[in-house]
Amino acid sequence: MRIFKFKFIVLTALLLTANSISATKPYSVWMADSEMKRYPESWMIDFSKRLKWDYCNGLELQSIYMVWKQTKEPKYFNYVRSYADTIINQDGSIIGYKPTDYSLDKLNSGKILFDLYAVTKEEKLKKAMDLLRNQINDQPRTTDGGFWHKKIYPHQMWLDGIYMASPFLAEYAARFGDKSLFDEAAHQILTIAKHTYDPKTGLYFHGWDESHEQKWANRVTGTSSNFWSRSMGWYMMALVDVLDFLPKDHPQRPAILHVLTHLSAALEKYSDKKTGLWYQVTDKGALKGNYLESSGSAMFIYTWVKAVHQGYLPKRYLLLAENKYSNFVKQFIEINPDGTLTLTDACSVAGLGGSPHYRDGSFNYYISEPRRDNDAKAVSPFIMASVLLGK
């Protein structure tokens, strides 16, 4: 009985201490510090066991770079820089990166190089960005110019890939004057919108197979059969991030804003009535096995906050996002005994097709993928939203 009482007192003290920290320490800083404690080297992010050029590293390091800009604490900048120092050679080649894989995922980490290059002026960073940019010169495409998601996924566009490629291309265009890439970034956004939009719900299907050959593809439309929240989260973040760089007078800018406005309205309709958050399979919250999922929810919150700040959406979306953020913290954030934070209930991974385990895009498939804590795909947009909200 005494042991139980002692443990209860210790746990209570830890929680009180952590809660008192949260009053003075923003969640953005708290979560970044938690991740840096979990992963002492930046290449270890997202449970990595070996050095690799991965979109998750780039995603999370982008969020930590935002914390550096918020706090000006050198440790955050140095953490981001250490990844580039470790994985990029002096000639600009990137360890583990093969351009001929034509994987859009590999472009995402290039976004952290823009700001690093602006600060350090290291020529190897510019060479690495050029290497990534040049991948799209020969990127396989659909007949209407949409990028294949990867060479191993022929004829397929996925919503995920829009985030991986279009913001990088738009920023490259803005930084280095390669103006054709503005058109390319916008074209990818609107091409997949044309093929994956569902007029009944206002939502977007995860993927589209131009050949209609995949088992997951609708034989008439070529689309997959379900709405995965994280795939639309990737797409939403791509919209606001591209708009940051796309010229105000670009002819496709109104169309992209139209997509953002109407998808936001649809997502508002399909959010959970109690928490305001979103389910793994967006429109099927009532079905057994579906669950409130943290990565998609964080991505939508980030998008709405940024969109209002930038004038892309009406101010009421900021009020919605703030309420959803508070519920997100209650639903998904836990305080550990060592004072670090854990973010729960993120889908570890989901895709379409592939081998040896074929992913059929069914409802049962999406809810069967494992959930895990502290997934970079949830942690990163949570940090980004926290920075933008000043929380």
CORCOR-V844307 format. One record per residue. D_CENTER is the distance of its C-alpha to the mean C-alpha in Angstrom with 2 decimals. Layout:
d_center = {D_CENTER | D_CENTER}
This chain:
d_center = {47.11 | 47.05 | 44.15 | 42.09 | 42.97 | 42.08 | 38.63 | 38.06 | 39.16 | 36.94 | 33.83 | 34.72 | 35.21 | 31.82 | 30.12 | 32.25 | 31.45 | 27.69 | 27.98 | 30.14 | 27.61 | 24.93 | 27.43 | 27.42 | 24.24 | 21.00 | 18.24 | 16.04 | 18.78 | 19.61 | 16.28 | 15.99 | 19.59 | 19.05 | 16.50 | 18.87 | 21.67 | 20.09 | 19.25 | 22.09 | 21.03 | 17.60 | 17.68 | 17.93 | 14.40 | 13.09 | 16.72 | 17.47 | 21.21 | 21.62 | 20.53 | 18.05 | 15.87 | 12.54 | 8.97 | 8.26 | 10.98 | 9.83 | 6.48 | 8.82 | 11.68 | 10.31 | 10.21 | 13.60 | 14.89 | 14.44 | 16.52 | 19.02 | 19.45 | 19.97 | 22.46 | 23.83 | 24.20 | 24.65 | 23.25 | 19.63 | 20.31 | 22.25 | 19.58 | 17.16 | 20.17 | 21.34 | 18.59 | 19.67 | 23.27 | 23.06 | 21.45 | 22.67 | 26.40 | 28.80 | 29.00 | 25.27 | 24.76 | 21.79 | 22.69 | 21.52 | 20.19 | 22.18 | 21.78 | 23.80 | 21.28 | 19.59 | 16.14 | 13.45 | 11.07 | 13.45 | 12.98 | 9.59 | 11.39 | 14.04 | 12.48 | 13.70 | 17.09 | 17.87 | 18.44 | 19.99 | 22.32 | 23.26 | 24.39 | 25.91 | 27.09 | 26.89 | 27.74 | 25.99 | 22.59 | 23.68 | 24.95 | 21.69 | 19.86 | 22.73 | 22.46 | 18.86 | 19.80 | 22.82 | 21.04 | 20.68 | 24.43 | 25.06 | 21.85 | 23.25 | 22.99 | 24.03 | 27.29 | 25.73 | 23.61 | 20.22 | 18.59 | 18.86 | 15.63 | 17.69 | 21.43 | 21.74 | 20.43 | 23.07 | 23.12 | 19.70 | 16.80 | 13.58 | 11.10 | 8.33 | 10.49 | 10.58 | 7.27 | 8.55 | 11.91 | 12.73 | 11.46 | 13.07 | 16.12 | 16.55 | 16.51 | 18.82 | 21.05 | 21.30 | 21.97 | 24.36 | 25.89 | 24.83 | 24.95 | 24.78 | 21.07 | 20.63 | 22.25 | 20.19 | 16.78 | 18.27 | 19.98 | 16.98 | 15.41 | 18.82 | 19.90 | 17.34 | 17.97 | 21.63 | 21.32 | 18.95 | 19.96 | 22.08 | 24.75 | 25.83 | 22.72 | 20.89 | 17.78 | 16.31 | 16.89 | 14.35 | 16.40 | 19.65 | 22.36 | 24.82 | 27.46 | 27.33 | 28.28 | 25.52 | 26.60 | 23.47 | 24.24 | 26.40 | 29.66 | 30.05 | 26.64 | 24.70 | 21.72 | 20.37 | 21.77 | 19.15 | 16.29 | 13.33 | 11.31 | 7.90 | 8.80 | 9.75 | 6.76 | 5.01 | 8.54 | 9.13 | 6.82 | 8.52 | 11.72 | 11.99 | 10.96 | 13.47 | 15.99 | 16.22 | 17.90 | 19.49 | 23.18 | 24.50 | 27.04 | 24.93 | 26.29 | 23.01 | 21.58 | 23.32 | 22.01 | 18.34 | 19.22 | 20.99 | 18.01 | 15.99 | 19.13 | 20.02 | 16.74 | 16.52 | 20.08 | 19.48 | 16.67 | 19.07 | 21.68 | 19.86 | 18.68 | 20.81 | 24.07 | 24.61 | 21.37 | 19.50 | 16.44 | 15.20 | 16.29 | 14.80 | 16.84 | 16.56 | 20.18 | 22.01 | 21.85 | 25.59 | 25.67 | 26.50 | 23.82 | 20.89 | 19.14 | 17.00 | 13.53 | 11.52 | 7.81 | 8.31 | 10.72 | 8.85 | 6.36 | 9.76 | 11.57 | 9.71 | 10.22 | 13.79 | 14.71 | 13.80 | 15.37 | 18.50 | 18.79 | 18.75 | 21.09 | 19.08 | 19.68 | 22.74 | 23.07 | 23.29 | 19.52 | 19.40 | 21.94 | 20.05 | 16.84 | 19.09 | 20.74 | 17.67 | 16.44 | 19.89 | 19.80 | 16.41 | 18.16 | 21.17 | 19.50 | 17.07 | 18.19 | 21.20 | 23.41 | 24.77 | 28.39 | 27.54 | 25.85 | 22.24 | 19.56 | 18.00 | 15.07 | 16.06 | 15.43 | 12.09 | 12.52 | 12.77 | 12.21 | 13.28 | 14.49 | 17.63 | 20.95 | 21.47 | 24.13 | 25.92 | 24.24 | 23.64 | 20.78 | 22.47 | 19.80 | 22.16 | 21.62 | 23.15 | 20.84 | 17.62 | 19.34 | 20.86 | 17.88 | 18.09 | 16.40 | 15.99 | 15.85 | 13.76 | 10.98 | 8.61 | 5.58 | 7.59 | 9.43 | 7.20 | 6.34 | 9.90 | 11.31 | 10.11 | 11.61 | 14.51 | 15.28 | 15.45 | 17.58 | 19.66 | 19.33}
